[in-house]
Amino acid sequence: MKKFVLFCLALAMGVGVCAAAGKPAAKKIVTTVFVTDIDCDHCVKKIMNNVPSLGKGIKDVKVDLPKKEVTVVYDGTKNDDANIVKGFASLKVKAEPKKAAAEK
């Protein structure tokens, strides 16, 4: 009888652990182009050397100096455009998402 009770208890705990684990959250990869006020190679280096300052989940950063644009690819579950703009501000770079700049 004890073995049966222990077996049922272990089975219930196993089912509970599996249900609690569930499916991992799917990553939401987002690509946003930011219009910035950069104007020299020093600005580009400042951004590229401080990518962690832009926030969590950053996957890739590409800077286009002639267009004054920075393309950021990031995990949307860990970051958003507003936080990345704050990250640029911490580097003393003014930035805003390109779609917002086009609407003005």
N, C-alpha and C positions, 0 to 999 in steps of 0.2 A: 504494500500500500504506500509506503514511504517513497519508493522508487517511482510509482505512478504520479504522486503529488509533485515530486521534484521534476519529473519529466514535463508535466503540465506547466509548472512554474517557468522552467527554462524555455519552453515553447512560447509562452506568453511574452516573456522578456525578449526573445528573438524577434517576434512579430512586431513588438513595440519599437525596437531599435530600427528595424527595417522601415517601418512607417515614418519614424521621426527623421530618418536620413532623407527620404524622398528623392526627388530629382534635383541635381544641382541647378542653380540659376543659369539660364542661358546668357552668354555674353552678348551685349548689344554694341557692336562696333560702329562708331560714329566718325564721320569725316567732316570737319568744319574748316572753312577758309576764313581767316581773320584779316581785316584791313588794319594795317598798323602805321605808325609814324616813323618806322626805321628809315635811315638814309645813308648808312655806311656799312662797311665790312665789320667794323667793331660791334655794331648793333646785332648783326647776324651771329657773330661769335658769342656775344653775351647771351643770346637766346639759346643757341645750340649747347653752350657749356652749362646752362642752368635749366635743362628740360625738367628735372624733378620739381622745380619751383612752380611749374604749371599745374601740378596736382597729380593725383593718383590715376593709374590706368592709362597713362600716355603710351601709345604704341609707336608712333612715328611723328616726326616734325620735319617739315620741308619749308625752307625760306626762299621766297622769290623777291630778291632785293629790287630789281627794276619795277616790279608791280607793287612793291611794298605790301606783299601778302605773305602770310604764314599759314600753311596747311597743317592741321593737327588731326591725327587719327588717334582716337581714344576709346576706352571701354565706357559706354554710356551708363553702366550700372555703378561705376565708381566716380564719375566726374560729369560735369556739364559745362556748357558754354560760359555761364556766369562765373564759375570757379576758375576757368582758364583765363578769362579776362582779368580776374583778380591776380592770378599768377603773373600775367604780363605786367600788371601794375606794380607788383613787387619788384620787377626788373626795371621799372621806370620806362615801360613801353606802353603807349596808348594803343588799344586794340578793341575792335568790335567785330562781331560776325559779319561776313560780307553781305548776307541777305538783309540785315538791318541797315547797312550802309546804303544799299541799293534802294531801299524804301524811302529814304529821306528826300 
